Amino acid sequence: MTAPIRLAIFGLGRWGEHLVRNFLALPEARVVAVIDPQAEALARLQDQFELPDSVQGLTDWRAAMDLPGLEAVAIATPAATHYPLIKTALERHLHVLTEKPMTLAVAECQELCTLAAQHQLQLVVDHTYLFHPAVKAAKQVFVENRLGRLRYGYAARTHLGPVRSDVDALWDLVIHDIAILNFWLEAVPVQVAAWGKAWLQPQPQPLFPAGLADVGWVRLVYPNQFEATLHVSWLNADKQRRLGVVGDQGTLVFDELAPNRLTLYQGAIQGEAAPFLPSGVDPLPLPDDRTQPLTQVCKHFLARIQGQAEPEISGGAIATHLVKTLTALSQSLQTGGTLISL
């Protein structure tokens, strides 16, 4: 039996706690340290999970990188800190799982991908929805061309918080739906546009000169003339988690909040002239299992380290292109919605 991977987890906020919970439950991993600059966070986590003395609680991330026998790190810190943490880990020959976005700059992403390849290390980015059972089940609809000729897509991802202070709502939320669409379509956008508004945090930041947008609308143009319009907000009490793709033979909807999360709405418009009439309308719930996506992310990361024949679902190249897309969206947002080519 393969020995458990010795792992340290950096950042003990909401997502860091989820990572701790998942890795503690996996026999393939051995959590040897948890790291956060706030001693209060370490104490809270110790009480919450009743961590054994073998799990060190550290406030110095550089010291944690030098722990004897450490093999891998999981990073759930603010986005601006990702680059130095990931680079240091790779230079110390440690495998890396990091929260999205990988970094805030395309050049940094490319540098880290090169570094990981040079050292033959795993660099996995936690684009959790790429591991979601409903998203994976929906892929078969596109493989079988059950929607016919694709026309357009739409999405809404809104709620009251959680509000981040390191990136805006686009970088935090719309990245999910772009990742899903790219996976389903097996394509990436060639043009993008965005517009939005910052109310809570309007102070200028280096990547966000107009502040951190609380709400945003995004237009994506794909090579095959397919377009999608996405709406995100962390300032909307109407909680929505819905993504749809429309074809000339039906519509596929992934709605996380619905009892049946995945539905194929079959049907088409008949006739080449008025009156245009619907035909074959029949909503068909599609099955998906209820495995936890983050658990699958953690298992995938460990399996890749152990050399198992796992496909690269969310590696550095995918993450880099998503950062490239988000960077262009930020540029468009600052210019009031200019269409930018990628």
VOPAGU-2260 file (C-alpha; in pm, 1 decimal, decimal comma):
REM VOPAGU-2260
SITE   aa  ch    i         X         Y         Z
SITE  MET   A    0       0,0       0,0       0,0
SITE  THR   A    1     127,5     346,4     -94,9
SITE  ALA   A    2     223,2     565,8     200,7
SITE  PRO   A    3      -3,0     866,2     265,1
SITE  ILE   A    4     102,9    1195,9     109,1
SITE  ARG   A    5     241,0    1434,6     373,9
SITE  LEU   A    6      46,9    1757,4     322,8
SITE  ALA   A    7      33,2    2110,9     465,9
SITE  ILE   A    8    -271,4    2338,1     425,5
SITE  PHE   A    9    -221,8    2714,9     396,2
SITE  GLY   A   10    -509,2    2950,9     483,3
SITE  LEU   A   11    -780,8    2862,6     732,9
SITE  GLY   A   12   -1072,3    3070,5     613,4
SITE  ARG   A   13   -1399,8    2923,5     488,8
SITE  TRP   A   14   -1245,6    2726,2     202,5
SITE  GLY   A   15    -937,9    2630,0     397,7
SITE  GLU   A   16   -1160,9    2465,9     659,1
SITE  HIS   A   17   -1328,2    2263,7     383,5
SITE  LEU   A   18    -987,1    2146,4     261,3
SITE  VAL   A   19    -882,2    2045,9     612,6
SITE  ARG   A   20   -1204,4    1848,8     660,8
SITE  ASN   A   21   -1162,9    1664,4     332,1
SITE  PHE   A   22    -793,5    1581,0     359,9
SITE  LEU   A   23    -832,1    1461,1     720,2
SITE  ALA   A   24   -1096,1    1214,4     597,2
SITE  LEU   A   25    -883,0    1070,0     316,1
SITE  PRO   A   26    -649,6     781,2     402,8
SITE  GLU   A   27    -429,7     875,6     106,0
SITE  ALA   A   28    -329,8    1198,9     285,1
SITE  ARG   A   29    -159,2    1281,3     611,1
SITE  VAL   A   30    -207,4    1641,4     720,8
SITE  VAL   A   31     114,2    1739,7     899,2
SITE  ALA   A   32      58,7    2114,8     933,1
SITE  VAL   A   33    -201,1    2390,3     904,9
SITE  ILE   A   34     -82,0    2745,7     845,9
SITE  ASP   A   35    -245,9    3083,6     897,9
SITE  PRO   A   36     -99,5    3421,1    1000,6
SITE  GLN   A   37    -373,2    3457,0    1263,9
SITE  ALA   A   38    -311,5    3254,5    1579,6
SITE  GLU   A   39    -684,9    3279,3    1652,9
SITE  ALA   A   40    -762,9    3089,7    1333,4
SITE  LEU   A   41    -523,5    2813,3    1431,8
SITE  ALA   A   42    -680,2    2782,0    1777,1
SITE  ARG   A   43   -1030,9    2776,2    1632,7
SITE  LEU   A   44    -938,7    2502,9    1385,7
SITE  GLN   A   45    -767,9    2299,5    1656,4
SITE  ASP   A   46   -1086,7    2303,0    1861,9
SITE  GLN   A   47   -1315,1    2242,2    1564,7
SITE  PHE   A   48   -1134,9    1932,6    1435,6
SITE  GLU   A   49    -963,0    1818,7    1755,7
SITE  LEU   A   50    -635,0    1796,8    1568,4
SITE  PRO   A   51    -374,7    1560,6    1714,7
SITE  ASP   A   52     -38,7    1690,5    1832,8
SITE  SER   A   53     116,6    1547,0    1515,0
SITE  VAL   A   54     -47,6    1829,3    1315,7
SITE  GLN   A   55     156,0    2144,9    1363,0
SITE  GLY   A   56     -14,0    2484,8    1370,3
SITE  LEU   A   57     213,2    2753,6    1224,2
SITE  THR   A   58     188,4    3125,2    1147,7
SITE  ASP   A   59     509,1    3142,9     936,4
SITE  TRP   A   60     442,3    3008,5     587,7
SITE  ARG   A   61     809,7    3000,5     489,7
SITE  ALA   A   62     895,4    2781,8     788,6
SITE  ALA   A   63     608,1    2552,4     695,2
SITE  MET   A   64     750,3    2503,7     344,9
SITE  ASP   A   65    1069,8    2367,0     502,3
SITE  LEU   A   66     906,3    2101,7     720,2
SITE  PRO   A   67    1098,2    1771,4     696,3
SITE  GLY   A   68     928,9    1511,9     477,8
SITE  LEU   A   69     667,0    1750,5     338,6
SITE  GLU   A   70     547,0    1640,3      -6,7
SITE  ALA   A   71     255,2    1864,5    -100,6
SITE  VAL   A   72      70,7    2183,1     -11,2
SITE  ALA   A   73    -288,0    2299,6     -46,2
SITE  ILE   A   74    -330,0    2676,8     -72,5
SITE  ALA   A   75    -648,8    2861,7      25,2
SITE  THR   A   76    -512,6    3210,1      88,3
SITE  PRO   A   77    -606,3    3545,2     -74,5
SITE  ALA   A   78    -545,2    3546,5    -449,9
SITE  ALA   A   79    -266,3    3805,8    -435,4
SITE  THR   A   80     -59,1    3567,8    -220,1
SITE  HIS   A   81     -85,9    3268,6    -451,4
SITE  TYR   A   82     213,8    3346,4    -672,2
SITE  PRO   A   83     484,2    3360,2    -401,4
SITE  LEU   A   84     335,5    3063,4    -217,8
SITE  ILE   A   85     309,6    2844,0    -526,9
SITE  LYS   A   86     652,4    2945,7    -657,6
SITE  THR   A   87     820,1    2875,6    -323,9
SITE  ALA   A   88     648,0    2537,3    -297,5
SITE  LEU   A   89     750,7    2432,2    -648,1
SITE  GLU   A   90    1109,6    2547,6    -587,5
SITE  ARG   A   91    1111,2    2321,8    -280,9
SITE  HIS   A   92     986,6    2033,8    -500,5
SITE  LEU   A   93     640,1    2024,0    -343,3
SITE  HIS   A   94     323,0    1935,6    -532,3
SITE  VAL   A   95      60,9    2212,1    -526,0
SITE  LEU   A   96    -316,5    2229,4    -504,4
SITE  THR   A   97    -431,8    2590,4    -505,8
SITE  GLU   A   98    -763,7    2768,2    -482,5
SITE  LYS   A   99    -870,5    2958,4    -794,3
SITE  PRO   A  100    -760,1    3183,7    -950,1
SITE  MET   A  101    -410,9    3040,7    -978,2
SITE  THR   A  102    -267,2    3394,6    -971,5
SITE  LEU   A  103    -381,5    3739,7   -1083,0
SITE  ALA   A  104    -143,0    3762,8   -1381,1
SITE  VAL   A  105    -108,4    3550,3   -1693,8
SITE  ALA   A  106     272,1    3578,0   -1698,7
SITE  GLU   A  107     288,7    3447,6   -1340,6
SITE  CYS   A  108      66,1    3152,3   -1432,3
SITE  GLN   A  109     285,1    3067,5   -1729,7
SITE  GLU   A  110     600,0    3087,7   -1517,0
SITE  LEU   A  111     452,3    2853,7   -1254,9
SITE  CYS   A  112     338,7    2601,9   -1518,1
SITE  THR   A  113     691,4    2595,3   -1660,2
SITE  LEU   A  114     841,8    2553,3   -1314,1
SITE  ALA   A  115     607,6    2264,9   -1230,0
SITE  ALA   A  116     690,3    2090,9   -1557,7
SITE  GLN   A  117    1065,2    2136,0   -1505,2
SITE  HIS   A  118    1045,7    1971,6   -1162,2
SITE  GLN   A  119     786,5    1711,8   -1273,1
SITE  LEU   A  120     543,2    1828,7   -1005,8
SITE  GLN   A  121     165,9    1833,8    -995,8
SITE  LEU   A  122       7,4    2180,9   -1015,7
SITE  VAL   A  123    -369,1    2142,2    -973,3
SITE  VAL   A  124    -608,7    2436,7    -948,3
SITE  ASP   A  125    -931,1    2393,6    -756,0
SITE  HIS   A  126   -1184,7    2477,4   -1024,7
SITE  THR   A  127   -1431,8    2273,4    -823,4
SITE  TYR   A  128   -1712,9    2265,9   -1078,4
SITE  LEU   A  129   -1500,7    2066,9   -1321,2
SITE  PHE   A  130   -1533,4    1785,7   -1065,6
SITE  HIS   A  131   -1907,0    1834,7   -1004,6
SITE  PRO   A  132   -2105,1    1518,3   -1089,5
SITE  ALA   A  133   -2381,1    1715,3   -1263,9
SITE  VAL   A  134   -2131,0    1905,9   -1478,0
SITE  LYS   A  135   -1960,6    1580,2   -1573,6
SITE  ALA   A  136   -2294,5    1410,7   -1647,8
SITE  ALA   A  137   -2400,4    1704,1   -1865,8
SITE  LYS   A  138   -2091,6    1659,6   -2081,6
SITE  GLN   A  139   -2250,6    1350,7   -2238,0
SITE  VAL   A  140   -2537,1    1565,1   -2370,2
SITE  PHE   A  141   -2284,8    1757,8   -2578,9
SITE  VAL   A  142   -2094,3    1445,7   -2682,7
SITE  GLU   A  143   -2420,3    1298,3   -2813,7
SITE  ASN   A  144   -2525,5    1630,1   -2973,6
SITE  ARG   A  145   -2866,3    1610,4   -2804,7
SITE  LEU   A  146   -2917,6    1987,1   -2821,3
SITE  GLY   A  147   -2865,5    2005,5   -3196,3
SITE  ARG   A  148   -2697,2    2317,7   -3329,6
SITE  LEU   A  149   -2594,9    2531,6   -3034,6
SITE  ARG   A  150   -2731,2    2886,1   -3023,7
SITE  TYR   A  151   -2650,3    3062,8   -2697,5
SITE  GLY   A  152   -2588,3    3022,7   -2324,4
SITE  TYR   A  153   -2691,8    3208,3   -2010,8
SITE  ALA   A  154   -2615,9    3197,4   -1639,7
SITE  ALA   A  155   -2698,6    3365,2   -1309,3
SITE  ARG   A  156   -2483,8    3322,4    -998,5
SITE  THR   A  157   -2605,8    3556,1    -723,7
SITE  HIS   A  158   -2642,1    3574,1    -345,1
SITE  LEU   A  159   -2571,7    3798,7     -46,0
SITE  GLY   A  160   -2199,6    3728,2      -5,3
SITE  PRO   A  161   -1958,0    3594,1      72,6
SITE  VAL   A  162   -1790,9    3924,4     -23,2
SITE  ARG   A  163   -1419,4    3900,8     -98,3
SITE  SER   A  164   -1162,6    4176,5     -55,4
SITE  ASP   A  165    -890,5    4037,0    -283,1
SITE  VAL   A  166   -1081,0    4003,7    -611,8
SITE  ASP   A  167   -1412,4    4129,3    -750,0
SITE  ALA   A  168   -1731,2    3933,3    -816,6
SITE  LEU   A  169   -1620,3    3846,9   -1170,2
SITE  TRP   A  170   -1294,6    3684,0   -1061,0
SITE  ASP   A  171   -1472,2    3513,6    -772,6
SITE  LEU   A  172   -1792,9    3394,0    -940,2
SITE  VAL   A  173   -1805,7    3414,4   -1317,3
SITE  ILE   A  174   -1487,6    3206,6   -1342,1
SITE  HIS   A  175   -1700,1    2904,4   -1242,2
SITE  ASP   A  176   -1942,7    2934,8   -1533,6
SITE  ILE   A  177   -1666,5    3007,5   -1784,9
SITE  ALA   A  178   -1483,1    2693,7   -1672,3
SITE  ILE   A  179   -1799,9    2486,3   -1710,6
SITE  LEU   A  180   -1883,7    2624,7   -2055,1
SITE  ASN   A  181   -1527,7    2573,1   -2179,7
SITE  PHE   A  182   -1544,5    2212,1   -2059,8
SITE  TRP   A  183   -1882,6    2145,0   -2218,6
SITE  LEU   A  184   -1803,1    2317,4   -2550,2
SITE  GLU   A  185   -1439,0    2201,7   -2568,9
SITE  ALA   A  186   -1355,0    2557,4   -2669,0
SITE  VAL   A  187   -1248,6    2888,5   -2516,0
SITE  PRO   A  188   -1382,2    3238,9   -2583,2
SITE  VAL   A  189   -1221,6    3444,8   -2858,3
SITE  GLN   A  190   -1384,3    3772,7   -2749,9
SITE  VAL   A  191   -1517,7    3893,6   -2415,3
SITE  ALA   A  192   -1688,9    4197,4   -2267,2
SITE  ALA   A  193   -1794,6    4295,3   -1915,8
SITE  TRP   A  194   -1964,0    4574,5   -1727,3
SITE  GLY   A  195   -2045,4    4612,1   -1359,0
SITE  LYS   A  196   -2057,5    4832,5   -1050,4
SITE  ALA   A  197   -1871,0    4859,4    -718,3
SITE  TRP   A  198   -2071,3    4978,8    -417,2
SITE  LEU   A  199   -1913,6    4814,9    -112,2
SITE  GLN   A  200   -1544,5    4850,3    -203,7
SITE  PRO   A  201   -1506,9    5132,6    -461,7
SITE  GLN   A  202   -1148,1    5212,0    -359,0
SITE  PRO   A  203    -899,1    5167,3    -648,5
SITE  GLN   A  204    -674,3    4860,1    -643,9
SITE  PRO   A  205    -390,6    4769,5    -885,0
SITE  LEU   A  206    -590,1    4523,2   -1095,4
SITE  PHE   A  207    -923,2    4689,9   -1016,8
SITE  PRO   A  208    -885,3    5069,2   -1061,6
SITE  ALA   A  209   -1261,4    5123,3   -1025,7
SITE  GLY   A  210   -1278,1    4912,8    -709,5
SITE  LEU   A  211   -1409,2    4560,8    -657,6
SITE  ALA   A  212   -1728,9    4514,8    -859,2
SITE  ASP   A  213   -2015,1    4371,8    -653,2
SITE  VAL   A  214   -2219,1    4292,4    -963,6
SITE  GLY   A  215   -2122,5    4212,4   -1320,3
SITE  TRP   A  216   -2252,0    4107,0   -1657,8
SITE  VAL   A  217   -2030,3    3918,4   -1901,0
SITE  ARG   A  218   -2052,5    3844,8   -2271,4
SITE  LEU   A  219   -1851,3    3554,7   -2410,8
SITE  VAL   A  220   -1804,6    3492,7   -2784,0
SITE  TYR   A  221   -1679,4    3148,5   -2888,2
SITE  PRO   A  222   -1521,1    3051,1   -3224,8
SITE  ASN   A  223   -1835,2    2876,2   -3356,7
SITE  GLN   A  224   -2051,3    3191,6   -3314,5
SITE  PHE   A  225   -2191,7    3057,0   -2988,8
SITE  GLU   A  226   -2237,1    3335,7   -2733,3
SITE  ALA   A  227   -2316,0    3336,5   -2361,5
SITE  THR   A  228   -2432,1    3608,4   -2123,9
SITE  LEU   A  229   -2351,4    3560,2   -1755,4
SITE  HIS   A  230   -2472,1    3757,0   -1452,0
SITE  VAL   A  231   -2297,3    3747,4   -1113,7
SITE  SER   A  232   -2345,7    3933,9    -787,9
SITE  TRP   A  233   -2262,1    3897,7    -421,0
SITE  LEU   A  234   -2508,2    4178,0    -341,0
SITE  ASN   A  235   -2836,4    4009,8    -436,8
SITE  ALA   A  236   -3066,6    3836,5    -188,1
SITE  ASP   A  237   -3216,6    3629,1    -471,2
SITE  LYS   A  238   -2985,3    3327,5    -458,3
SITE  GLN   A  239   -2933,4    3175,1    -802,5
SITE  ARG   A  240   -2699,9    2905,1    -929,1
SITE  ARG   A  241   -2825,6    2839,6   -1282,2
SITE  LEU   A  242   -2651,5    2778,8   -1613,9
SITE  GLY   A  243   -2823,2    2696,3   -1942,3
SITE  VAL   A  244   -2722,1    2615,3   -2299,0
SITE  VAL   A  245   -2976,4    2650,4   -2580,3
SITE  GLY   A  246   -2972,5    2454,4   -2904,9
SITE  ASP   A  247   -3218,9    2419,4   -3189,6
SITE  GLN   A  248   -3335,4    2082,0   -3049,7
SITE  GLY   A  249   -3351,7    2160,5   -2678,9
SITE  THR   A  250   -3204,9    2336,1   -2375,3
SITE  LEU   A  251   -2981,1    2194,1   -2103,9
SITE  VAL   A  252   -3010,5    2352,3   -1757,8
SITE  PHE   A  253   -2781,3    2295,8   -1460,8
SITE  ASP   A  254   -2956,5    2441,7   -1154,3
SITE  GLU   A  255   -2780,5    2362,3    -827,9
SITE  LEU   A  256   -3077,5    2474,2    -619,2
SITE  ALA   A  257   -3339,7    2261,3    -796,0
SITE  PRO   A  258   -3442,4    1912,5    -673,3
SITE  ASN   A  259   -3329,7    1778,5   -1011,9
SITE  ARG   A  260   -3005,5    1965,9   -1071,4
SITE  LEU   A  261   -2973,6    1867,3   -1435,7
SITE  THR   A  262   -3262,8    1888,4   -1683,2
SITE  LEU   A  263   -3279,3    1849,0   -2059,1
SITE  TYR   A  264   -3573,1    2049,8   -2192,6
SITE  GLN   A  265   -3639,3    1878,0   -2523,4
SITE  GLY   A  266   -3831,3    2046,9   -2801,4
SITE  ALA   A  267   -3794,4    2261,2   -3111,1
SITE  ILE   A  268   -3978,1    2517,1   -3319,5
SITE  GLN   A  269   -4132,7    2374,1   -3636,4
SITE  GLY   A  270   -4189,3    2558,6   -3960,2
SITE  GLU   A  271   -3994,0    2784,9   -4192,1
SITE  ALA   A  272   -4252,8    3062,9   -4179,3
SITE  ALA   A  273   -4519,3    3186,7   -3940,3
SITE  PRO   A  274   -4691,7    3044,3   -3749,8
SITE  PHE   A  275   -4389,4    2893,6   -3571,8
SITE  LEU   A  276   -4507,6    2616,2   -3341,4
SITE  PRO   A  277   -4332,2    2424,3   -3064,0
SITE  SER   A  278   -4296,3    2051,2   -3109,1
SITE  GLY   A  279   -4176,8    1762,7   -2893,3
SITE  VAL   A  280   -4163,6    1966,0   -2573,2
SITE  ASP   A  281   -4066,9    1728,6   -2292,8
SITE  PRO   A  282   -3855,2    1812,6   -1983,9
SITE  LEU   A  283   -3629,7    1520,7   -1903,6
SITE  PRO   A  284   -3450,0    1510,2   -1564,5
SITE  LEU   A  285   -3101,7    1365,9   -1602,1
SITE  PRO   A  286   -2941,3    1164,7   -1320,9
SITE  ASP   A  287   -2626,3    1269,6   -1139,8
SITE  ASP   A  288   -2476,7    1134,1    -822,2
SITE  ARG   A  289   -2433,8    1336,7    -503,9
SITE  THR   A  290   -2062,6    1298,3    -445,0
SITE  GLN   A  291   -1899,3    1613,0    -306,7
SITE  PRO   A  292   -1696,3    1794,7    -574,8
SITE  LEU   A  293   -1425,9    1913,7    -334,5
SITE  THR   A  294   -1372,5    1557,4    -214,7
SITE  GLN   A  295   -1314,5    1459,9    -577,2
SITE  VAL   A  296   -1070,0    1749,4    -619,5
SITE  CYS   A  297    -865,8    1629,9    -321,6
SITE  LYS   A  298    -871,4    1267,8    -436,3
SITE  HIS   A  299    -768,0    1371,7    -787,6
SITE  PHE   A  300    -474,3    1572,6    -653,4
SITE  LEU   A  301    -348,6    1284,0    -441,1
SITE  ALA   A  302    -395,2    1031,9    -722,4
SITE  ARG   A  303    -194,4    1249,7    -961,3
SITE  ILE   A  304      88,9    1271,4    -707,8
SITE  GLN   A  305      85,6     892,7    -666,6
SITE  GLY   A  306     121,9     849,6   -1042,9
SITE  GLN   A  307    -218,5     699,6   -1104,5
SITE  ALA   A  308    -362,3     724,6   -1455,9
SITE  GLU   A  309    -578,2    1028,2   -1381,4
SITE  PRO   A  310    -667,7    1271,7   -1661,4
SITE  GLU   A  311    -552,8    1629,6   -1607,1
SITE  ILE   A  312    -893,9    1779,4   -1532,8
SITE  SER   A  313    -786,8    2116,1   -1392,7
SITE  GLY   A  314    -418,7    2170,1   -1447,9
SITE  GLY   A  315    -209,9    2480,0   -1500,6
SITE  ALA   A  316    -292,2    2528,8   -1869,8
SITE  ILE   A  317    -667,8    2542,9   -1804,9
SITE  ALA   A  318    -617,7    2774,2   -1508,8
SITE  THR   A  319    -387,6    3002,5   -1709,3
SITE  HIS   A  320    -641,3    3050,0   -1986,5
SITE  LEU   A  321    -911,8    3130,6   -1732,2
SITE  VAL   A  322    -685,1    3397,6   -1580,7
SITE  LYS   A  323    -626,8    3532,6   -1932,9
SITE  THR   A  324   -1003,2    3551,6   -1985,8
SITE  LEU   A  325   -1063,8    3720,1   -1649,5
SITE  THR   A  326    -785,4    3971,4   -1716,4
SITE  ALA   A  327    -953,4    4068,3   -2044,2
SITE  LEU   A  328   -1289,9    4094,8   -1866,8
SITE  SER   A  329   -1135,8    4331,7   -1611,2
SITE  GLN   A  330    -998,7    4546,1   -1893,7
SITE  SER   A  331   -1339,5    4552,5   -2060,4
SITE  LEU   A  332   -1516,7    4641,6   -1735,9
SITE  GLN   A  333   -1286,8    4941,9   -1687,5
SITE  THR   A  334   -1376,7    5070,0   -2034,2
SITE  GLY   A  335   -1752,1    5028,3   -1995,2
SITE  GLY   A  336   -1795,6    4700,8   -2180,3
SITE  THR   A  337   -1557,2    4716,2   -2475,8
SITE  LEU   A  338   -1539,8    4386,6   -2666,9
SITE  ILE   A  339   -1184,5    4255,1   -2627,1
SITE  SER   A  340   -1024,7    3985,1   -2842,4
SITE  LEU   A  341    -823,0    3710,0   -2676,7
